[in-house]
Amino acid sequence: MKPKNIGIQMTDKALLFINGVPPENLPDTINYSLIACSDGAFHYLKEKGFPLEKLDFISGDFDSHSGKDETIYHEKFIFTPDQNKTDFEKSLEIIKERGYKEVDVYGGSGGEMDHFLGNLTVAFIFKDDLKITFFDDHSHYFFAPNILVLNDVKNKLISLYPFPKAENITTKGLKWSLIKENLEITNRIGTRNFAQENSVTIEFDTGNLVVFIGN
C-alpha cells in the first residue's frame, strides 16, 4: 500500500470511525495507513469538517446518503447490506481482508448502551485476528493479552473488566493489587482502580479481560 504522505513513516495500523457518540476531538490521522468509517459515522465526520478525501472506504447500506454524497465519494463506498452483522463487524472484516492486524476505533461507546455492549462482543470475536483499541472522550480500552505492561499511567484510572471471567490475575503498580485472584462478571469485577506507579503490570492465566485506561 502506498503511503499517503511522502517522507513520513506510516504504520500498518487502521483507523475506524463507527456510529456511536462522536469524539469531541478527532484524532491525528498521520500515523494510519488506512482510514475508514461506517456510513453512519460518515455524517458526523462531515459535520465536524473531517477531510473526507482521506477515507479509504465507507461501509454500510447507505440508506441515509444523498445523491451528492454518492456522486463525490462513490469509489469509496463498499455496499454491505447483510442485516445479520453490525456495521462495525462488516468494517472489521474488510480491514482484516486488507491485511491489517491493528485498528483504533472511535465512536464505539456512548449513546445506546446495547450498541456499546454489542461492539465489545464484536471486538471479542475478532480479538485473535485484530488488536482493537477503542477510544472515547473518557478513556481507551481493549482486550488485554495475558501479560500486559502499561507505561506512563501514574494516577490514571485503571479498570479491569472480566469478559465474562479471567483467572489467576496478578497486578503490580495499582492502588488495590490482585495476587492470583479471579474476576467474574457475575461475582466480582475490578473497576475504578488507580495506577500508583508510572508502570503497571497485569498478568492472568485464562479467560478474557478488558482493560480501561482513563485519559
N, C-alpha and C positions, 0 to 999 in steps of 0.2 A: 504494500500500500504506500503510495507516495505521500510524503509529509506535506502538510498544508503551509508550513512556514519555513522558508529557506533559511538555513543557518541555525535553526532551533531543533534540539534533540527531542523528538516526540517519544512518548511511552506507548507501549501496546496496551493501553487502557481505554475503555469506552466510558462515555458519559451518557446517561439516560434520564430524561425527564418523563415522569408519568403524572397521571391526573389526580393527585391528592391536593393538599394545600400548597400553593406555590411558595417557593422560598422567598423570603423577604429580599435577600441579596443573591443574585445569580453568581455561580462560581466562575472563576477564570478558566477559560477553555484551552489555554495554551498547552496544558500537559496531556491532552487527549488526542488520540489519533482517529477516533470515531465518536461522533456526536449524534444522538438520535432522540426522538420523542414519540410518545403516543399521540394520536390525533387530538385527544382531549387536552393534553399538555401544550400542544401547538398554540392553542388560543391564548393561554396565559403568557407564553413566551412572546407572542406577537404583541400583546398588551404592554409587556414590560420592556419592549424595544430590543429584544434579543436579536442579534444578526442572523436571521433565518437562513441566509445563504450558507452558514456554517453547518447546517444539519446535513448529515449523510443520508438519513432516511426518516420517514414519518410513517408509523404503523397504525392501522386501525380500519374501521369500516367506513369512515369519512361521511357519515350521515349528517354531520353538523357543519360541513365545509361549504363555502360559497364557490361559485363558478370561478371567481377571480383567483382564489387560492389554488384551485385545481389547475388553472392555466399556468400560473407562475411556478408552482412547485410540483408539477405533475411528475417529473422524473424522479422526485424523491419519495413519492407515495408508494408504499407497499400495502396492498389491499389484503387484510387479514380478517375475514368475516366470521371465523369459527367462534360461535357463541358458547362453546364448551370450555373455552380458555379465556383468561383475562387478557387485557391489552398488555399488561406487564409481562405475563408469561410469553405471549407471542413475540414481544420485542426481545426478550432474553433469548428465545430460540434463534432469532435472526442474528443476534450478536454472537451467540455460540457458533452458529454455522459459518460465520465470517472469521472464526479462529481466535476470538478473544477469550482471555482467561480471567480478566478482571474488569469490573464495571462499578462505577459510582452512580448512585441513584438519588435523584431529587424528586420530591413530590410523592413520596411513598407513605407518608404518615399524615395525621391530622384529618379533620373533617369527619366523615362517616367511619366509625371505628371498625365496622366489618371489612371495609377496604384495607385498613391497616393490618388487621389480622390475616386477611387473605394474602396481602403482599408478603408478610412474614412466611406464610405457608409456601408461597411460590419460591421465595429465596431458599427455603429448606429443601425443596425439590431439586434446585439447581446447585446446591452448595458444594457438591463434589466435582462439579464441572466449572463453576464460576465463583470467583471471590467477589461477593457482592457486599458493598458498603452503602448503607442508607445515610443520607444527610438531611437534617431539617434545622430549624432555627434554634433548637434547644440542645441537640446532641448529634452524634453519629453512632451507628450501631451495626452489628454484623454477627454472623455465626462464627464463634471462636474456634481456632484449631485446638488440639489437645494441650499444646504448650503455647502460651501467648505472653509476650513481653510488651508492655506499654511504656513508652518513654515520654518525658515532658508532660506528665499528668498531675503533678503535685497540686493538691487542693481541689482537684476536679471531682465531680460526682461520677461514681462508677457503679453501675447496676449490673447484676448477674441474673439472667432470667432463664430458667431451665425450660427446654422445649422438647418433650414435656418433663424430662428429668436429666440430670447429669450426676455422675457418681465419683466419689473419692476426689473431691475438689480441694486443692491446696492453694492458698494465695499468700503473697508476700508484698508488703507495701501498702495494704489497705488498713483503714482505721479498725474495722472489725474483720479479723482474719478467719479463714477457714483452714482447718487441718484435716485432710482426709474425710471430708464431710459431703453429704448428699443434699442436693436440692431437687425438689419435685413440685410441679405446678399445683398439685392437689394438697400439698403438705407444707412446704417451706420454700420460699424464694429469697433471692439475695439482692433486692433493690435498695437504693438510697444509701450506698456505702460511699466512702470518700478515700481518695489517694493521699496517704500521709508522706509518701516518698515520691521522688521525681520519676522513679522507675517502679512499675508494678508487674509482678509475675502471677499468672493464673494458669494452673495445671489441673487437668481432670482426666480420668481413665476412660470412662464410657459415657454415652449419651450425647446430648446436644445442648449448647449453652449460647445464648445471645448476650453479647456484652454491649452495654450502652455507656458512652463516654460523653459527659456534659461539655458544652462549649466553654 
